[in-house]
Amino acid sequence: MGNTLPKTLSKTELQMLQGATVFTKEQIQQLYEHFKELTGGDDYIKLSVLKEGLAKHGITYDEKFIESLFYAFDTEGRGKINLQQFCSGLSITTKNNTDEDKLQLIFSMYDQAGRDAVSRDDLVTAFHSMRKALSGVRLDKDKGEPESAEDLEGIVKYVNEVFEKVIEVRKDSPEDPIHKGYMSFEDFKVCIKYHPLVIEVGSFFLSDTCKPVFNTPEVSSSTLQKKRSSSFRRTYKR
């Protein structure tokens, strides 16, 4: 059990969180109240809280993938998400798909083993788990009808196309991890230029998951243009 949170945030804490996120003071206060509800007053969110929240809202994903989402927010690898990580992570989910912090968050979510690299199996597992986000998407270009999101064969074929394209682009860099079967973050940025669906599905998943469970506040496009949250960086390897 963690430390008990105070009834309200101090002025200093409020200013710090506002400066590090795209949220207003009022939105941060709302997030703080919801954070306390989720944790029962403790100062961190545990993995079980995320799983219970998803189940409560009828959202079902592969358990390993839920853990990847949790550890994408838990940037220190302590097995718990504190208030700053909670607010910063949600702030990033509201941002445009071209934002580097959001790309890093989604990359970390796909990185099932916490190795700072994404394998073909990682991406297949993620896409298959996110079948709700993939419903109606045609992954197999040789067929005229949309693929079923349950069609694992279609997902595998699409993921192979993604990796082969990055290998082709990186052919003059033999030391690149992509030639060993892993996609680095730099490879990932190459990947989404040719296959934007990879980032679009991840973004949809974040919205579909975080909004109902964590009550992510709405942020206007003008606010996003004016303000950037602090850079997202994982400081450990799982």
Rosetta blueprint (number, residue, H / E / L):
1 M L
2 G L
3 N L
4 T E
5 L L
6 P L
7 K L
8 T L
9 L L
10 S L
11 K H
12 T H
13 E H
14 L H
15 Q H
16 M H
17 L H
18 Q H
19 G H
20 A H
21 T L
22 V L
23 F L
24 T L
25 K H
26 E H
27 Q H
28 I H
29 Q H
30 Q H
31 L H
32 Y H
33 E H
34 H H
35 F H
36 K H
37 E H
38 L H
39 T H
40 G L
41 G L
42 D E
43 D L
44 Y L
45 I E
46 K L
47 L H
48 S H
49 V H
50 L H
51 K H
52 E H
53 G H
54 L H
55 A H
56 K H
57 H L
58 G L
59 I L
60 T L
61 Y L
62 D L
63 E H
64 K H
65 F H
66 I H
67 E H
68 S H
69 L H
70 F H
71 Y H
72 A H
73 F H
74 D L
75 T L
76 E L
77 G L
78 R L
79 G L
80 K L
81 I E
82 N L
83 L H
84 Q H
85 Q H
86 F H
87 C H
88 S H
89 G H
90 L H
91 S H
92 I H
93 T H
94 T L
95 K L
96 N L
97 N L
98 T L
99 D L
100 E H
101 D H
102 K H
103 L H
104 Q H
105 L H
106 I H
107 F H
108 S H
109 M H
110 Y H
111 D L
112 Q L
113 A L
114 G L
115 R L
116 D L
117 A L
118 V E
119 S E
120 R H
121 D H
122 D H
123 L H
124 V H
125 T H
126 A H
127 F H
128 H H
129 S H
130 M L
131 R H
132 K H
133 A H
134 L H
135 S L
136 G L
137 V L
138 R L
139 L L
140 D L
141 K L
142 D L
143 K L
144 G L
145 E L
146 P L
147 E L
148 S L
149 A L
150 E L
151 D L
152 L H
153 E H
154 G H
155 I H
156 V H
157 K H
158 Y H
159 V H
160 N H
161 E H
162 V H
163 F H
164 E H
165 K H
166 V H
167 I H
168 E H
169 V H
170 R L
171 K L
172 D L
173 S L
174 P L
175 E L
176 D L
177 P H
178 I H
179 H H
180 K H
181 G L
182 Y E
183 M E
184 S L
185 F H
186 E H
187 D H
188 F H
189 K H
190 V H
191 C H
192 I H
193 K H
194 Y H
195 H L
196 P L
197 L H
198 V H
199 I H
200 E H
201 V H
202 G H
203 S H
204 F H
205 F H
206 L H
207 S H
208 D H
209 T H
210 C H
211 K H
212 P H
213 V H
214 F H
215 N L
216 T L
217 P L
218 E L
219 V L
220 S L
221 S H
222 S H
223 T H
224 L H
225 Q H
226 K H
227 K L
228 R L
229 S L
230 S L
231 S L
232 F L
233 R L
234 R L
235 T L
236 Y L
237 K L
238 R L
